[in-house]
Each structure stands twice: as structure tokens, then as C-alpha cells.
């Protein structure tokens, strides 16, 4: 009986290790505005995940240094973490920002130097940031993205994403981040016709300024899109971190978006 229990336990451990948990978070104005208390809270929120994709790292005002500090704090929690930070995005019509990836080195290995996609940099204001990771001897390329605001019509940028799978036919692309656009918008239909699906459905991810009738979330902006033939998604969700705060204004000092995540294995 003990032997059977041990085999079951080992199987569960193996399956758990084979799964990878990716979290994406638009952390508003991520730079010097985040105090040590803020960073400590962010570490607590993300430390159980394996790869973190961050949007809205400020181009100046200590953005890159704050990512490095966050990685240092994560390293104090037991696991070894590494990180990569993009150059500032090149678009001139809207706010320039950086992206970042942070990952546990025993769960994922960076295959090549991450890059800002330049092919559509004239059409996409904050061009996406690509990073290819090796996981269990297979690869996945995360495409980290922060669209222009809803008022500026982000679908005019997102429509170019349909070309990226053919631009990189050898890469297993996963699009994630803040699209400022709901996944049900028709602009995502070309990707869906290629076999992509969204992790979240009808899930609001931005914070209101005040809760009304216990409703605190405003818009369906953040999501993760993956090719169903390449990944098996076992779990997904959001982290309603604002529930840990006494008010939305205090929660919004961390961010005006909630983290989104999914757990998967590679086919």
C-alpha cells in the first residue's frame, strides 16, 4: 500500500512539475513610483508563478532598475530568478514604455535574446516584446504587448498580429498582455481561424475607481491567446488583488489592472 501511495505521489509531483504557470500583469507606471512596500506586495502576488510578463515598465524614472530590484526580492524567496527588459518602444505618437520578463531558471531557460518586433513598428506604437523559452525540451515564444488606449482604437494595431504566425512559422507564439480590447472583438477572428483561442472569456481585468454594488472591475482588456494544437491548458484565472485592500484607490497604487495567468503543458 505504501509503495502504491509513493508511486501516486511521485506521479502527482511529476505532473505538477511538467506544468508551467505564466502570469501577465500590466503594473501601472512600474518604476520609481513603486515603494518597497508595493514591491513586497507584488513579490508575494507573483512568486508562485514560473514566468512573469510585465507591461507598462516606465522608459525612464527607474523602470529598468525597479524590474531588477523586483528580481532581487524574488531571489530572496528561495527560487533562482532571471529577468530581461526591453529597450524603450519606438512609437512616437503615444507614451514610450518598456516590457519585462522574469522567470524561474529551473522551470524555463531563455533560448535567444528577447527582441522588440520591428516588422510593424510603424503600424504598432508599442511594438511587442518576444522571448523564446525552453521548457521540458520544448519551446514557447511569449509575445508581450501593451496596446494603445481604447479611445485610440487598439484594433488598428492588433490587426497586424495575424501576420506574425507566418512571419515566425517555427515559433510557438503565445500573445499576452493588455490589448485594451475584449477578446470577442472581430479583430481577433483571423487568429482564431488559425487555431488560436483566448484563455479568458468575458473576464474584466481593469479596476474601477470605486466599487458599485460590489462590482469593482471595469473592462475586458487583458488576455492570453495561444494555439490550441500546441498547448494543453489545465487551469487559468485572474488574481483579484484589490480584495486585500481597504479601498480601490489604495489598490490602484499597485495597479489599475489585475494579474491574469494560465497553467499549461506543451504538446
JONOR-V590929 format. One record per pair of residues at least 12 apart in sequence whose ideal C-beta (glycine too) atoms are under 7 Angstrom apart, sorted by sequence separation. I is the first residue (numbers start at 1). J is the second residue. If there is no record, write none. Layout:
i/j
I/J
I/J
This chain:
i/j
71/83
86/98
205/217
206/218
85/98
86/99
101/114
116/129
117/130
130/143
204/217
206/219
241/254
161/175
204/218
27/42
68/83
85/100
114/129
115/130
128/143
129/144
183/198
204/219
205/220
206/221
67/83
84/100
114/130
128/144
204/220
205/221
83/100
84/101
114/131
128/145
183/200
203/220
205/222
241/258
67/85
83/101
183/201
202/220
240/258
241/259
83/102
239/258
112/132
126/146
238/258
239/259
64/85
81/102
82/103
110/131
111/132
158/179
238/259
81/103
111/133
238/260
23/46
81/104
82/105
110/133
111/134
125/148
158/181
200/223
30/54
80/104
81/105
109/133
199/223
237/261
79/104
80/105
108/133
109/134
154/179
198/223
199/224
236/261
23/49
30/56
31/57
80/106
84/110
108/134
154/180
155/181
198/224
216/242
236/262
22/49
27/54
29/56
30/57
31/58
43/70
47/74
79/106
89/116
108/135
154/181
198/225
199/226
235/262
236/263
21/49
22/50
28/56
30/58
42/70
57/85
74/102
86/114
107/135
111/139
159/187
162/190
197/225
235/263
21/50
22/51
23/52
24/53
25/54
26/55
27/56
29/58
32/61
59/88
87/116
97/126
158/187
162/191
165/194
196/225
197/226
233/262
234/263
20/50
26/56
31/61
32/62
39/69
43/73
47/77
84/114
86/116
99/129
101/131
103/133
141/171
143/173
145/175
150/180
155/185
161/191
196/226
234/264
20/51
31/62
39/70
43/74
71/102
90/121
94/125
141/172
143/174
146/177
147/178
149/180
150/181
196/227
197/228
233/264
234/265
31/63
34/66
70/102
93/125
94/126
125/157
140/172
141/173
142/174
143/175
144/176
145/177
146/178
147/179
148/180
155/187
195/227
216/248
232/264
30/63
40/73
67/100
124/157
139/172
141/174
143/176
144/177
147/180
195/228
205/238
231/264
232/265
32/66
39/73
43/77
64/98
91/125
123/157
140/174
142/176
145/179
147/181
191/225
195/229
199/233
31/66
63/98
91/126
203/238
207/242
222/257
231/266
232/267
30/66
124/160
200/236
224/260
230/266
231/267
59/96
89/126
90/127
123/160
183/220
199/236
211/248
223/260
230/267
59/97
89/127
182/220
210/248
222/260
224/262
229/267
58/97
59/98
132/171
209/248
57/97
120/160
181/221
183/223
208/248
56/97
57/98
101/142
180/221
207/248
57/99
179/221
57/100
86/129
101/144
178/221
55/99
178/222
179/223
207/251
54/99
99/144
177/222
207/252
54/100
84/131
53/101
119/167
176/224
52/101
97/146
207/256
51/101
52/102
174/224
175/225
206/256
52/103
174/225
206/257
51/103
174/226
205/257
50/103
205/258
50/104
94/148
172/227
205/260
50/107
51/108
50/108
94/152
172/230
200/260
199/262
178/257
51/133
20/107
20/108
53/142
55/144
56/146
51/142
53/144
55/146
20/135
18/136
26/146
55/177
53/176
55/178
53/177
140/266
138/266
136/266
135/266
24/176
26/178
24/177
45/239
26/222
45/241
24/222
24/224
42/254
49/261
41/254
46/259
45/259
19/234
38/253
38/254
28/255
27/255
28/256
26/255
28/257
25/255
26/257
25/257
25/259
24/259
23/259
24/260
23/261
22/261
21/261
22/262
21/263
20/263
19/263
20/264
19/264
19/265
18/265
